[in-house]
Amino acid sequence: MADESKTPEFGTPRQAAQRTQMPERLIRRLIAEGKIPVVRSGARQYISISALLQMLNDGVGAIWE
């Protein structure tokens, strides 16, 4: 049985904005700048919300420089 706590949570930029309390526009800009990795499925973009939260908690990469 897989450990569900290790399963990454993916969502749209809008969902990530709601979870992180960051403006959606900022998340989309960081995606466009390549600072947040995305997975594309057709026209949709998905980001690892759990990885984004970890980056914010760790302060790694200073994503808004």
PyMOL Python script that loads the backbone (N, CA, C, O; Angstrom):
from pymol import cmd

cmd.read_pdbstr("""\
ATOM      1  N   MET A   1       0.841  -1.181   0.000  1.00  0.00           N
ATOM      2  CA  MET A   1       0.000   0.000   0.000  1.00  0.00           C
ATOM      3  C   MET A   1       0.888   1.247   0.000  1.00  0.00           C
ATOM      4  O   MET A   1       1.841   1.333   0.775  1.00  0.00           O
ATOM      5  N   ALA A   2       0.578   2.202  -0.859  1.00  0.00           N
ATOM      6  CA  ALA A   2       1.378   3.418  -1.009  1.00  0.00           C
ATOM      7  C   ALA A   2       1.136   4.362   0.160  1.00  0.00           C
ATOM      8  O   ALA A   2       0.028   4.445   0.689  1.00  0.00           O
ATOM      9  N   ASP A   3       2.181   5.066   0.552  1.00  0.00           N
ATOM     10  CA  ASP A   3       2.088   6.065   1.603  1.00  0.00           C
ATOM     11  C   ASP A   3       1.505   7.337   1.000  1.00  0.00           C
ATOM     12  O   ASP A   3       2.172   8.024   0.226  1.00  0.00           O
ATOM     13  N   GLU A   4       0.258   7.652   1.354  1.00  0.00           N
ATOM     14  CA  GLU A   4      -0.432   8.796   0.753  1.00  0.00           C
ATOM     15  C   GLU A   4       0.185  10.133   1.144  1.00  0.00           C
ATOM     16  O   GLU A   4       0.003  11.118   0.429  1.00  0.00           O
ATOM     17  N   SER A   5       0.909  10.194   2.259  1.00  0.00           N
ATOM     18  CA  SER A   5       1.527  11.460   2.644  1.00  0.00           C
ATOM     19  C   SER A   5       2.658  11.841   1.694  1.00  0.00           C
ATOM     20  O   SER A   5       3.058  13.004   1.661  1.00  0.00           O
ATOM     21  N   LYS A   6       3.184  10.891   0.922  1.00  0.00           N
ATOM     22  CA  LYS A   6       4.259  11.156  -0.028  1.00  0.00           C
ATOM     23  C   LYS A   6       3.736  11.469  -1.426  1.00  0.00           C
ATOM     24  O   LYS A   6       4.517  11.846  -2.300  1.00  0.00           O
ATOM     25  N   THR A   7       2.434  11.321  -1.657  1.00  0.00           N
ATOM     26  CA  THR A   7       1.848  11.560  -2.962  1.00  0.00           C
ATOM     27  C   THR A   7       1.740  13.064  -3.206  1.00  0.00           C
ATOM     28  O   THR A   7       1.108  13.775  -2.426  1.00  0.00           O
ATOM     29  N   PRO A   8       2.355  13.551  -4.287  1.00  0.00           N
ATOM     30  CA  PRO A   8       2.264  14.995  -4.551  1.00  0.00           C
ATOM     31  C   PRO A   8       0.847  15.397  -4.932  1.00  0.00           C
ATOM     32  O   PRO A   8       0.134  14.653  -5.606  1.00  0.00           O
ATOM     33  N   GLU A   9       0.458  16.572  -4.493  1.00  0.00           N
ATOM     34  CA  GLU A   9      -0.861  17.116  -4.817  1.00  0.00           C
ATOM     35  C   GLU A   9      -0.692  18.086  -5.984  1.00  0.00           C
ATOM     36  O   GLU A   9       0.055  19.059  -5.881  1.00  0.00           O
ATOM     37  N   PHE A  10      -1.374  17.826  -7.076  1.00  0.00           N
ATOM     38  CA  PHE A  10      -1.308  18.700  -8.246  1.00  0.00           C
ATOM     39  C   PHE A  10      -2.598  19.487  -8.359  1.00  0.00           C
ATOM     40  O   PHE A  10      -3.665  19.024  -7.957  1.00  0.00           O
ATOM     41  N   GLY A  11      -2.482  20.685  -8.914  1.00  0.00           N
ATOM     42  CA  GLY A  11      -3.654  21.507  -9.122  1.00  0.00           C
ATOM     43  C   GLY A  11      -3.368  22.577 -10.152  1.00  0.00           C
ATOM     44  O   GLY A  11      -2.239  22.737 -10.618  1.00  0.00           O
ATOM     45  N   THR A  12      -4.400  23.296 -10.491  1.00  0.00           N
ATOM     46  CA  THR A  12      -4.285  24.392 -11.451  1.00  0.00           C
ATOM     47  C   THR A  12      -3.659  25.595 -10.753  1.00  0.00           C
ATOM     48  O   THR A  12      -3.601  25.637  -9.524  1.00  0.00           O
ATOM     49  N   PRO A  13      -3.196  26.566 -11.520  1.00  0.00           N
ATOM     50  CA  PRO A  13      -2.680  27.788 -10.884  1.00  0.00           C
ATOM     51  C   PRO A  13      -3.704  28.448  -9.956  1.00  0.00           C
ATOM     52  O   PRO A  13      -3.334  28.987  -8.913  1.00  0.00           O
ATOM     53  N   ARG A  14      -4.964  28.412 -10.322  1.00  0.00           N
ATOM     54  CA  ARG A  14      -6.006  29.002  -9.466  1.00  0.00           C
ATOM     55  C   ARG A  14      -6.099  28.260  -8.130  1.00  0.00           C
ATOM     56  O   ARG A  14      -6.204  28.885  -7.076  1.00  0.00           O
ATOM     57  N   GLN A  15      -6.060  26.932  -8.178  1.00  0.00           N
ATOM     58  CA  GLN A  15      -6.117  26.145  -6.951  1.00  0.00           C
ATOM     59  C   GLN A  15      -4.878  26.385  -6.090  1.00  0.00           C
ATOM     60  O   GLN A  15      -4.968  26.453  -4.864  1.00  0.00           O
ATOM     61  N   ALA A  16      -3.721  26.512  -6.742  1.00  0.00           N
ATOM     62  CA  ALA A  16      -2.486  26.794  -6.003  1.00  0.00           C
ATOM     63  C   ALA A  16      -2.570  28.159  -5.336  1.00  0.00           C
ATOM     64  O   ALA A  16      -2.122  28.324  -4.201  1.00  0.00           O
ATOM     65  N   ALA A  17      -3.134  29.131  -6.026  1.00  0.00           N
ATOM     66  CA  ALA A  17      -3.291  30.471  -5.456  1.00  0.00           C
ATOM     67  C   ALA A  17      -4.185  30.430  -4.221  1.00  0.00           C
ATOM     68  O   ALA A  17      -3.902  31.095  -3.224  1.00  0.00           O
ATOM     69  N   GLN A  18      -5.238  29.667  -4.284  1.00  0.00           N
ATOM     70  CA  GLN A  18      -6.145  29.564  -3.141  1.00  0.00           C
ATOM     71  C   GLN A  18      -5.456  28.886  -1.954  1.00  0.00           C
ATOM     72  O   GLN A  18      -5.629  29.311  -0.812  1.00  0.00           O
ATOM     73  N   ARG A  19      -4.680  27.837  -2.220  1.00  0.00           N
ATOM     74  CA  ARG A  19      -3.993  27.105  -1.143  1.00  0.00           C
ATOM     75  C   ARG A  19      -2.873  27.919  -0.513  1.00  0.00           C
ATOM     76  O   ARG A  19      -2.644  27.824   0.693  1.00  0.00           O
ATOM     77  N   THR A  20      -2.168  28.721  -1.315  1.00  0.00           N
ATOM     78  CA  THR A  20      -1.001  29.441  -0.814  1.00  0.00           C
ATOM     79  C   THR A  20      -1.305  30.878  -0.414  1.00  0.00           C
ATOM     80  O   THR A  20      -0.451  31.554   0.161  1.00  0.00           O
ATOM     81  N   GLN A  21      -2.512  31.350  -0.711  1.00  0.00           N
ATOM     82  CA  GLN A  21      -2.890  32.743  -0.452  1.00  0.00           C
ATOM     83  C   GLN A  21      -2.032  33.715  -1.254  1.00  0.00           C
ATOM     84  O   GLN A  21      -1.842  34.864  -0.857  1.00  0.00           O
ATOM     85  N   MET A  22      -1.511  33.239  -2.396  1.00  0.00           N
ATOM     86  CA  MET A  22      -0.740  34.089  -3.306  1.00  0.00           C
ATOM     87  C   MET A  22      -1.661  34.520  -4.434  1.00  0.00           C
ATOM     88  O   MET A  22      -2.593  33.793  -4.776  1.00  0.00           O
ATOM     89  N   PRO A  23      -1.419  35.686  -5.018  1.00  0.00           N
ATOM     90  CA  PRO A  23      -2.234  36.085  -6.171  1.00  0.00           C
ATOM     91  C   PRO A  23      -2.026  35.119  -7.343  1.00  0.00           C
ATOM     92  O   PRO A  23      -0.900  34.719  -7.640  1.00  0.00           O
ATOM     93  N   GLU A  24      -3.111  34.761  -7.992  1.00  0.00           N
ATOM     94  CA  GLU A  24      -3.034  33.861  -9.142  1.00  0.00           C
ATOM     95  C   GLU A  24      -2.140  34.457 -10.224  1.00  0.00           C
ATOM     96  O   GLU A  24      -1.403  33.731 -10.892  1.00  0.00           O
ATOM     97  N   ARG A  25      -2.201  35.752 -10.396  1.00  0.00           N
ATOM     98  CA  ARG A  25      -1.377  36.428 -11.408  1.00  0.00           C
ATOM     99  C   ARG A  25       0.115  36.195 -11.127  1.00  0.00           C
ATOM    100  O   ARG A  25       0.890  35.988 -12.061  1.00  0.00           O
ATOM    101  N   LEU A  26       0.522  36.227  -9.853  1.00  0.00           N
ATOM    102  CA  LEU A  26       1.921  35.986  -9.490  1.00  0.00           C
ATOM    103  C   LEU A  26       2.314  34.550  -9.821  1.00  0.00           C
ATOM    104  O   LEU A  26       3.397  34.310 -10.354  1.00  0.00           O
ATOM    105  N   ILE A  27       1.457  33.613  -9.513  1.00  0.00           N
ATOM    106  CA  ILE A  27       1.760  32.207  -9.814  1.00  0.00           C
ATOM    107  C   ILE A  27       1.898  32.012 -11.314  1.00  0.00           C
ATOM    108  O   ILE A  27       2.814  31.323 -11.764  1.00  0.00           O
ATOM    109  N   ARG A  28       1.015  32.597 -12.087  1.00  0.00           N
ATOM    110  CA  ARG A  28       1.099  32.465 -13.543  1.00  0.00           C
ATOM    111  C   ARG A  28       2.372  33.130 -14.089  1.00  0.00           C
ATOM    112  O   ARG A  28       2.977  32.630 -15.038  1.00  0.00           O
ATOM    113  N   ARG A  29       2.768  34.244 -13.493  1.00  0.00           N
ATOM    114  CA  ARG A  29       4.005  34.901 -13.931  1.00  0.00           C
ATOM    115  C   ARG A  29       5.222  34.035 -13.620  1.00  0.00           C
ATOM    116  O   ARG A  29       6.128  33.914 -14.444  1.00  0.00           O
ATOM    117  N   LEU A  30       5.243  33.434 -12.429  1.00  0.00           N
ATOM    118  CA  LEU A  30       6.360  32.569 -12.054  1.00  0.00           C
ATOM    119  C   LEU A  30       6.429  31.332 -12.952  1.00  0.00           C
ATOM    120  O   LEU A  30       7.515  30.835 -13.249  1.00  0.00           O
ATOM    121  N   ILE A  31       5.276  30.843 -13.380  1.00  0.00           N
ATOM    122  CA  ILE A  31       5.243  29.725 -14.330  1.00  0.00           C
ATOM    123  C   ILE A  31       5.846  30.179 -15.656  1.00  0.00           C
ATOM    124  O   ILE A  31       6.683  29.484 -16.232  1.00  0.00           O
ATOM    125  N   ALA A  32       5.420  31.348 -16.139  1.00  0.00           N
ATOM    126  CA  ALA A  32       5.913  31.866 -17.418  1.00  0.00           C
ATOM    127  C   ALA A  32       7.422  32.100 -17.378  1.00  0.00           C
ATOM    128  O   ALA A  32       8.103  31.934 -18.390  1.00  0.00           O
ATOM    129  N   GLU A  33       7.943  32.483 -16.220  1.00  0.00           N
ATOM    130  CA  GLU A  33       9.374  32.729 -16.062  1.00  0.00           C
ATOM    131  C   GLU A  33      10.159  31.437 -15.831  1.00  0.00           C
ATOM    132  O   GLU A  33      11.388  31.457 -15.771  1.00  0.00           O
ATOM    133  N   GLY A  34       9.449  30.314 -15.701  1.00  0.00           N
ATOM    134  CA  GLY A  34      10.114  29.033 -15.491  1.00  0.00           C
ATOM    135  C   GLY A  34      10.555  28.785 -14.060  1.00  0.00           C
ATOM    136  O   GLY A  34      11.353  27.883 -13.808  1.00  0.00           O
ATOM    137  N   LYS A  35      10.052  29.565 -13.126  1.00  0.00           N
ATOM    138  CA  LYS A  35      10.448  29.418 -11.725  1.00  0.00           C
ATOM    139  C   LYS A  35       9.599  28.394 -10.987  1.00  0.00           C
ATOM    140  O   LYS A  35       9.997  27.898  -9.933  1.00  0.00           O
ATOM    141  N   ILE A  36       8.440  28.080 -11.533  1.00  0.00           N
ATOM    142  CA  ILE A  36       7.588  27.024 -10.989  1.00  0.00           C
ATOM    143  C   ILE A  36       7.393  26.009 -12.108  1.00  0.00           C
ATOM    144  O   ILE A  36       6.855  26.350 -13.161  1.00  0.00           O
ATOM    145  N   PRO A  37       7.822  24.768 -11.899  1.00  0.00           N
ATOM    146  CA  PRO A  37       7.640  23.758 -12.945  1.00  0.00           C
ATOM    147  C   PRO A  37       6.167  23.373 -13.094  1.00  0.00           C
ATOM    148  O   PRO A  37       5.425  23.327 -12.112  1.00  0.00           O
ATOM    149  N   VAL A  38       5.760  23.102 -14.313  1.00  0.00           N
ATOM    150  CA  VAL A  38       4.382  22.718 -14.597  1.00  0.00           C
ATOM    151  C   VAL A  38       4.347  21.448 -15.423  1.00  0.00           C
ATOM    152  O   VAL A  38       5.319  21.071 -16.078  1.00  0.00           O
ATOM    153  N   VAL A  39       3.201  20.806 -15.369  1.00  0.00           N
ATOM    154  CA  VAL A  39       2.890  19.686 -16.247  1.00  0.00           C
ATOM    155  C   VAL A  39       1.740  20.165 -17.112  1.00  0.00           C
ATOM    156  O   VAL A  39       0.737  20.661 -16.599  1.00  0.00           O
ATOM    157  N   ARG A  40       1.878  20.022 -18.401  1.00  0.00           N
ATOM    158  CA  ARG A  40       0.825  20.479 -19.310  1.00  0.00           C
ATOM    159  C   ARG A  40       0.041  19.285 -19.844  1.00  0.00           C
ATOM    160  O   ARG A  40       0.599  18.245 -20.192  1.00  0.00           O
ATOM    161  N   SER A  41      -1.250  19.476 -19.893  1.00  0.00           N
ATOM    162  CA  SER A  41      -2.145  18.500 -20.490  1.00  0.00           C
ATOM    163  C   SER A  41      -3.066  19.286 -21.411  1.00  0.00           C
ATOM    164  O   SER A  41      -4.046  19.882 -20.964  1.00  0.00           O
ATOM    165  N   GLY A  42      -2.745  19.283 -22.692  1.00  0.00           N
ATOM    166  CA  GLY A  42      -3.476  20.125 -23.633  1.00  0.00           C
ATOM    167  C   GLY A  42      -3.200  21.577 -23.296  1.00  0.00           C
ATOM    168  O   GLY A  42      -2.043  21.985 -23.189  1.00  0.00           O
ATOM    169  N   ALA A  43      -4.253  22.354 -23.128  1.00  0.00           N
ATOM    170  CA  ALA A  43      -4.097  23.773 -22.806  1.00  0.00           C
ATOM    171  C   ALA A  43      -3.999  24.002 -21.300  1.00  0.00           C
ATOM    172  O   ALA A  43      -3.701  25.116 -20.868  1.00  0.00           O
ATOM    173  N   ARG A  44      -4.242  22.980 -20.502  1.00  0.00           N
ATOM    174  CA  ARG A  44      -4.221  23.134 -19.046  1.00  0.00           C
ATOM    175  C   ARG A  44      -2.824  22.979 -18.484  1.00  0.00           C
ATOM    176  O   ARG A  44      -1.992  22.243 -19.016  1.00  0.00           O
ATOM    177  N   GLN A  45      -2.590  23.691 -17.394  1.00  0.00           N
ATOM    178  CA  GLN A  45      -1.327  23.609 -16.674  1.00  0.00           C
ATOM    179  C   GLN A  45      -1.617  23.112 -15.264  1.00  0.00           C
ATOM    180  O   GLN A  45      -2.589  23.525 -14.631  1.00  0.00           O
ATOM    181  N   TYR A  46      -0.764  22.226 -14.789  1.00  0.00           N
ATOM    182  CA  TYR A  46      -0.887  21.715 -13.427  1.00  0.00           C
ATOM    183  C   TYR A  46       0.453  21.877 -12.738  1.00  0.00           C
ATOM    184  O   TYR A  46       1.506  21.622 -13.322  1.00  0.00           O
ATOM    185  N   ILE A  47       0.397  22.307 -11.484  1.00  0.00           N
ATOM    186  CA  ILE A  47       1.624  22.428 -10.720  1.00  0.00           C
ATOM    187  C   ILE A  47       1.498  21.576  -9.468  1.00  0.00           C
ATOM    188  O   ILE A  47       0.399  21.290  -8.994  1.00  0.00           O
ATOM    189  N   SER A  48       2.646  21.181  -8.950  1.00  0.00           N
ATOM    190  CA  SER A  48       2.665  20.422  -7.706  1.00  0.00           C
ATOM    191  C   SER A  48       2.485  21.409  -6.560  1.00  0.00           C
ATOM    192  O   SER A  48       3.404  22.144  -6.197  1.00  0.00           O
ATOM    193  N   ILE A  49       1.296  21.409  -6.006  1.00  0.00           N
ATOM    194  CA  ILE A  49       1.002  22.335  -4.916  1.00  0.00           C
ATOM    195  C   ILE A  49       1.843  21.977  -3.698  1.00  0.00           C
ATOM    196  O   ILE A  49       2.316  22.862  -2.985  1.00  0.00           O
ATOM    197  N   SER A  50       2.028  20.690  -3.459  1.00  0.00           N
ATOM    198  CA  SER A  50       2.838  20.285  -2.310  1.00  0.00           C
ATOM    199  C   SER A  50       4.285  20.742  -2.474  1.00  0.00           C
ATOM    200  O   SER A  50       4.908  21.163  -1.500  1.00  0.00           O
ATOM    201  N   ALA A  51       4.832  20.666  -3.692  1.00  0.00           N
ATOM    202  CA  ALA A  51       6.203  21.139  -3.928  1.00  0.00           C
ATOM    203  C   ALA A  51       6.281  22.653  -3.787  1.00  0.00           C
ATOM    204  O   ALA A  51       7.257  23.171  -3.245  1.00  0.00           O
ATOM    205  N   LEU A  52       5.268  23.369  -4.267  1.00  0.00           N
ATOM    206  CA  LEU A  52       5.241  24.825  -4.132  1.00  0.00           C
ATOM    207  C   LEU A  52       5.194  25.223  -2.661  1.00  0.00           C
ATOM    208  O   LEU A  52       5.914  26.131  -2.245  1.00  0.00           O
ATOM    209  N   LEU A  53       4.360  24.559  -1.872  1.00  0.00           N
ATOM    210  CA  LEU A  53       4.292  24.847  -0.442  1.00  0.00           C
ATOM    211  C   LEU A  53       5.624  24.561   0.233  1.00  0.00           C
ATOM    212  O   LEU A  53       6.047  25.317   1.108  1.00  0.00           O
ATOM    213  N   GLN A  54       6.289  23.483  -0.160  1.00  0.00           N
ATOM    214  CA  GLN A  54       7.592  23.143   0.406  1.00  0.00           C
ATOM    215  C   GLN A  54       8.624  24.204   0.054  1.00  0.00           C
ATOM    216  O   GLN A  54       9.424  24.597   0.903  1.00  0.00           O
ATOM    217  N   MET A  55       8.611  24.679  -1.209  1.00  0.00           N
ATOM    218  CA  MET A  55       9.530  25.735  -1.628  1.00  0.00           C
ATOM    219  C   MET A  55       9.303  27.000  -0.816  1.00  0.00           C
ATOM    220  O   MET A  55      10.259  27.660  -0.408  1.00  0.00           O
ATOM    221  N   LEU A  56       8.052  27.337  -0.582  1.00  0.00           N
ATOM    222  CA  LEU A  56       7.737  28.534   0.189  1.00  0.00           C
ATOM    223  C   LEU A  56       8.174  28.378   1.643  1.00  0.00           C
ATOM    224  O   LEU A  56       8.689  29.319   2.246  1.00  0.00           O
ATOM    225  N   ASN A  57       7.966  27.189   2.202  1.00  0.00           N
ATOM    226  CA  ASN A  57       8.366  26.939   3.594  1.00  0.00           C
ATOM    227  C   ASN A  57       9.880  26.955   3.758  1.00  0.00           C
ATOM    228  O   ASN A  57      10.395  27.473   4.748  1.00  0.00           O
ATOM    229  N   ASP A  58      10.591  26.389   2.787  1.00  0.00           N
ATOM    230  CA  ASP A  58      12.050  26.295   2.867  1.00  0.00           C
ATOM    231  C   ASP A  58      12.728  27.600   2.470  1.00  0.00           C
ATOM    232  O   ASP A  58      13.869  27.850   2.859  1.00  0.00           O
ATOM    233  N   GLY A  59      12.035  28.431   1.701  1.00  0.00           N
ATOM    234  CA  GLY A  59      12.651  29.648   1.208  1.00  0.00           C
ATOM    235  C   GLY A  59      13.701  29.356   0.144  1.00  0.00           C
ATOM    236  O   GLY A  59      14.571  30.185  -0.119  1.00  0.00           O
ATOM    237  N   VAL A  60      13.619  28.174  -0.469  1.00  0.00           N
ATOM    238  CA  VAL A  60      14.616  27.755  -1.448  1.00  0.00           C
ATOM    239  C   VAL A  60      14.386  28.461  -2.757  1.00  0.00           C
ATOM    240  O   VAL A  60      13.262  28.513  -3.256  1.00  0.00           O
ATOM    241  N   GLY A  61      15.459  29.012  -3.324  1.00  0.00           N
ATOM    242  CA  GLY A  61      15.401  29.580  -4.653  1.00  0.00           C
ATOM    243  C   GLY A  61      14.880  30.989  -4.739  1.00  0.00           C
ATOM    244  O   GLY A  61      14.950  31.595  -5.808  1.00  0.00           O
ATOM    245  N   ALA A  62      14.365  31.536  -3.668  1.00  0.00           N
ATOM    246  CA  ALA A  62      13.803  32.891  -3.697  1.00  0.00           C
ATOM    247  C   ALA A  62      13.049  33.120  -4.988  1.00  0.00           C
ATOM    248  O   ALA A  62      13.483  33.892  -5.843  1.00  0.00           O
ATOM    249  N   ILE A  63      11.917  32.448  -5.128  1.00  0.00           N
ATOM    250  CA  ILE A  63      11.222  32.374  -6.408  1.00  0.00           C
ATOM    251  C   ILE A  63      10.738  33.718  -6.932  1.00  0.00           C
ATOM    252  O   ILE A  63      10.397  33.811  -8.111  1.00  0.00           O
ATOM    253  N   TRP A  64      10.693  34.747  -6.125  1.00  0.00           N
ATOM    254  CA  TRP A  64      10.229  36.031  -6.677  1.00  0.00           C
ATOM    255  C   TRP A  64      11.340  37.031  -6.879  1.00  0.00           C
ATOM    256  O   TRP A  64      11.067  38.227  -6.975  1.00  0.00           O
ATOM    257  N   GLU A  65      12.558  36.601  -6.945  1.00  0.00           N
ATOM    258  CA  GLU A  65      13.662  37.522  -7.253  1.00  0.00           C
ATOM    259  C   GLU A  65      13.612  37.929  -8.688  1.00  0.00           C
ATOM    260  O   GLU A  65      14.458  38.701  -9.140  1.00  0.00           O
TER     261      GLU A  65
END
""", "prot")
cmd.dss("prot")
cmd.show_as("cartoon", "prot")
cmd.util.cbc("prot")
cmd.orient("prot")
